[in-house]
Structure formats: C-alpha cells, structure tokens
Amino acid sequence: MYVRDAKNRDEAWLLDHIEAMGLDETAFRSRDYVVAIDEEENRKAGFGRYRVHKTDDGELCELTSIGVLEDWRGQGVGAHVVERLVRTAADEGFETVYALTDEPDYLAQFGFERIDVAQLPDRLRDRLAEKQESVVSGAVPVRVDPEAFRMLSHLREAFKGATADDGTEEPQEGPEDFGIDPDEATYKYDTG
C-alpha cells in the first residue's frame, strides 16, 4: 500500500466515491486529493483532500473529504491518508492544520484537538456553518500542529499488509466446472 497525489484520471472515481459516502465536494479539484493504492492489485482504497483557503490574513489549511472504501476499513488506510495530507501541509509551511469533522475522536488519536468555534479563523467559521447546513450537521472543528502529528504503530503495521476484505474468496475449480463427470470421464492419456 502507498499514498500518492491524485491524478486527473482519478477524477471520476473520486467524485463517485465522494458522492456515495456523502462527503463534501465543494470546489472540487482532483489535484487537491491524495489516493491510497494497493500496489499488488492496483486498487484504490481511500482518499482525502488538502484544501487551502486564502484570506486577507494569509492562508489556512483544511483537511476534508477523507474516505476509505468499506472493504479497506480498519487497516490504517485512513490514517495514512491523513498523515500524507498533514505532511503536505507541513511542507507548504502551515503551522496549523484544521479539519471540520463529525469524527473528532478518530482524528484525536493522531494529535488533533477539538477547539471551540470561536477559536476558528473567520473563513473556517463560515465554512463550518456551510458544512453543517449542507453536508454533515454534526461537524466540529479540530486542529493539529503538523509537528505534533503522530502515527500509531499498529496502524502503520496494518497498512503494510492491508488487503481488501470484500468477503469473496475464489472457489476451487473442479472438473465439474468444465462439464466433466470425474467418475465417468476417460482421458486421452489415461494410463489406468
């Protein structure tokens, strides 16, 4: 498994899954996303967005639209998407990374702290109100200093061996699957 920047060809896939999961697609730009990929099967497992808001006082960074496909949940995929987004923010010079989420406990395990709405910059306060009205009514603000972000070791290990849990296992094929009755069939090279 690895996490890479989204490419233009990922746009339709991203939009389909954002809509299916009921996530925020406001001002969608595929280049703002990262995608978790299973390199063995070249399957996409999760995604997330790094969104920059320009204000009169500078720029703000928000993580949004973080999703993991159901077959890949519980294996550290979301954790690695969040880690990649926070590292990108740190590389861009952001000292604080915000998220407006209905899953604050999930992000808390990585060092995000819940804050009061009054502590949000004006632009993100407006964004929170928009998000609560249109996407997720239970959204609350959280933030993290990228230097304080921490990845839990069990999530790092789970991610290394992540596999899709799609509930289907390939059945063993037998002669009957090819229309052969194994009790009655004779074979050209049968030596019996």
Secondary structure as UniProt FT lines:
FT   STRAND          2..5
FT   HELIX           8..10
FT   HELIX           11..21
FT   TURN            26..27
FT   HELIX           30..32
FT   STRAND          33..38
FT   TURN            39..42
FT   STRAND          43..55
FT   TURN            56..57
FT   STRAND          58..68
FT   HELIX           70..72
FT   TURN            73..74
FT   HELIX           77..91
FT   TURN            92..93
FT   STRAND          97..101
FT   HELIX           104..108
FT   TURN            109..111
FT   STRAND          113..114
FT   HELIX           117..119
FT   HELIX           122..134
FT   TURN            137..138
FT   STRAND          140..144
FT   HELIX           146..148
FT   HELIX           153..160
FT   HELIX           175..178
FT   TURN            182..184
FT   TURN            188..189
//
